[in-house]
Amino acid sequence: MHFRSHSVLPGFGPTLGITVLYLSLIVLIPLGALVLKTSELTWTVFWSTVTDPRVLASYRLSFGAAAIAALINAVFGVIVAWVLVRYRFPGKALIDALVDLPFALPTAVAGIALTALYAPNGWLGQLLTPLGIKVAYDWKGVVVALTFIGLPFVVRTVQPILEELGKDVEEAAVSLGANRWQTITRVILPELWPAILTGFALAFARAVGEYGSVVFISGNLPMKTEITPLLIITKLEQYEYAQATAIAVVMLVVSFILLLLINLLQHWISRRRA
Amino acid sequence: MKHLLIATALLAFGITLKAEDPINLLNVSYDPTRELYAEFNAAFAADYLKKTGKTVKIDQSHGGSGKQARAVIDGLKADVVTLALAGDIDSIADKGRQLPKDWQSRLPLNSTPYSSTIVFLVRKGNPKGLKDWGDLVKPGIEVITPNPKTSGGARWNYLAAWGWAKKANGGSDEKAQAFVKDLFAHVPVLDTGARGAGTTFVQRGIGDVLLAWENEAYLAVKETPDAVEFVTPSLSILAEPPVALVDKVVDRKGTREVAEAYLKFLYTPEAQDLIGKHFYRPTDPSAVAKYGDRFKKLDLVTIADFGGWAQVQKLHFADGGIFDKITIK
C-alpha cells in the first residue's frame, strides 16, 4: 500500500482488508458463481438465449420502466425532500416516516395492494377505465409499482444536502437580485445534482431487479408486460439454470454500465463546479 | 437461493422434530389441494394411530406444481409428492434422481387415486353465452388462464383446448395449433399459478371466462355463488394428478413404511369419499356412486393421446416449443 502510505490516518490496511473481504463474501463470490454457472453454456446458446425476442422485449420493459420510475422519483423526491427540510407543518414527522414505508413493506403485499387499487374494478381503476387509461396489467402498472418501491431513495439522498445548504444561501441569492427561478436553477439545483443523481441511480438499480411487486400488476404477457426477472424465474422453473443465469448476467452487465455512467456524470458535475 | 434457504430451514426443522415422538411426514403438493389434504391428513393420522398406535404429524406445502418439483429437486425433504401432473414427478426422477423412473407403476391406477378435468368458470348468468371452446375465441372475449410454463393446471388447459380443436377440425394438428394461438391472443393476464389466475378472475373482475380445474371452479362457485357459474365444455382432458413417495428422503428419514401407508390410504373408501367431497373425481366405485351426478359426463382426451408427458413437454412447452412460438408474434 505504498501509494497511500503517507496518509496521516492509521488503519488503512486493515480497513481495506475488511472491505475487500466483506465485498467478496457478500457481492463478488455470489456474482462469480453466477458467471461460472453461465459458462456452462456454449457461446451460441448463450447468445441465442440472451437475444431471444421475448428476452429483448423484457429488457426494454424492465430498463425502460425502471428509468421512467426513477425519473418520476427524481422529480417528486426533490419536492418531498424540499417540503420536509424547508417547512414546518403539523404531521411532518409522520410524513417523514411515511417516506421509508415502501422499504419496510414486503413487495408482494405492495404489488397486490396496487393491483387491487388499479384493476378495472378497483378504487382508482374504476375512475381511470372510463377515460381509456389502463394501468393494472399494462406497462404503466409496472411503472407505478417501480415508482412505489423506489420512492425513498431520492428523498433520502437529497434531504441531508438540502439541510446543509441552509436558507442563508437562498437569501443571499435573492438579496443579490436573483428572482425565484434563478435561485432554484442557478443556486439550489447545482448543489443538489450529485445527490439527485445518486438517488436516481439507486432507485433505478432497485427497480431493474424488482420482481415481487411487479408480477402481480403487470399481467405477465410475453412480449408485452413480461419483466426480465420473471423470465429468469420461468427459466428456473424449467430447470434451465444456466440460461437463467445468462439472462441475469446480461442484466447485471447492463446495470453496471448504466450505474458507472451515472457515477461518471456525477463526478463530472462535481469537478466542473469545483 | 430462496428455495435453498427454505430447504435448509425445513431440514433443520426435520432434524429437531426427529428427536421427538411423533413421526413427521412432509407432503409437497400443488396449489388447489389445500382443502383436500387438510382434511385427508387428519383422517389418515386418526386411522394410523388406531392401527399402529403411532402418532404421525403431516406437514403440507403448496405452490405451483413446477415450482414445487424444483424445490424437491433442490433439496426440499418431501416424503411424498402429490403434484399436478406426472411430468413434474418425472423431472424429480430425472433431474433429482430421488425416485426410480418407473415410479408411476408402483401404485394402482398409474399412481393416480383421483382425477379431475378442466372446465370453464363464467360470470353469473353467462352474459357472453359461452358454452364450448369455440365460443372463447369470438371477438371481444377475454380468457383467463395461468402460464403453461409455470403452472401445471395451465398445461392441462392448453392441452384440453388443443384436444377440442383437433377433434373439431377432423384431427388436424395444424388447425388445433391455430386455435390455441387464437385462444392465447384472447388472454389479457398470464398469472404464474392457478390460484393467482382465480384471484384475477373472481376478485379483480378481469376476463369473461376462467379456464380452471374442475375442483377449483366448484370451490369458486361455492364461495361466490352470486358472481360466477360453472360451464362444462363438450370435450376436455382427463387431468391426472399423480402421487409418489420420494425414495431418497423416506430411506434417509426412515419413514418409508408410514409414507407408503399414507399414499395407500388415498385409495380407501374413506379417503375416496373425502376426495369426492372436495370436488375431485374419485376412483372408488362407492364414492363414484355417491358423487357421480356432481361430475358431468363429457368427452375426455388423455395425456396418452398426446404421446405422454415427455413428448408433450418437448413439443409444446420447452423453450422454442409450440407455446413459445404461438405467444410471440
HADDOCK unambig.tbl for C-alpha pairs under 7 A between the chains (distance, minus, plus):
assign (segid A and resid 116 and name CA) (segid B and resid 204 and name CA) 6.77 0.50 0.50
assign (segid A and resid 119 and name CA) (segid B and resid 204 and name CA) 6.15 0.50 0.50
assign (segid A and resid 121 and name CA) (segid B and resid 204 and name CA) 6.27 0.50 0.50
assign (segid A and resid 121 and name CA) (segid B and resid 205 and name CA) 6.38 0.50 0.50
assign (segid A and resid 137 and name CA) (segid B and resid 189 and name CA) 6.51 0.50 0.50
assign (segid A and resid 219 and name CA) (segid B and resid 188 and name CA) 6.93 0.50 0.50
assign (segid A and resid 219 and name CA) (segid B and resid 189 and name CA) 4.21 0.50 0.50
assign (segid A and resid 219 and name CA) (segid B and resid 190 and name CA) 5.60 0.50 0.50
assign (segid A and resid 219 and name CA) (segid B and resid 191 and name CA) 6.78 0.50 0.50
assign (segid A and resid 220 and name CA) (segid B and resid 189 and name CA) 6.25 0.50 0.50
assign (segid A and resid 220 and name CA) (segid B and resid 190 and name CA) 5.32 0.50 0.50
assign (segid A and resid 220 and name CA) (segid B and resid 191 and name CA) 6.75 0.50 0.50
assign (segid A and resid 221 and name CA) (segid B and resid 189 and name CA) 6.22 0.50 0.50
assign (segid A and resid 221 and name CA) (segid B and resid 190 and name CA) 5.83 0.50 0.50
assign (segid A and resid 222 and name CA) (segid B and resid 327 and name CA) 6.53 0.50 0.50
assign (segid A and resid 222 and name CA) (segid B and resid 328 and name CA) 6.91 0.50 0.50
assign (segid A and resid 223 and name CA) (segid B and resid 328 and name CA) 6.64 0.50 0.50
assign (segid A and resid 234 and name CA) (segid B and resid 149 and name CA) 6.77 0.50 0.50
assign (segid A and resid 234 and name CA) (segid B and resid 150 and name CA) 6.43 0.50 0.50
assign (segid A and resid 237 and name CA) (segid B and resid 66 and name CA) 6.11 0.50 0.50
assign (segid A and resid 237 and name CA) (segid B and resid 67 and name CA) 5.87 0.50 0.50
assign (segid A and resid 237 and name CA) (segid B and resid 70 and name CA) 6.69 0.50 0.50
assign (segid A and resid 237 and name CA) (segid B and resid 150 and name CA) 6.40 0.50 0.50
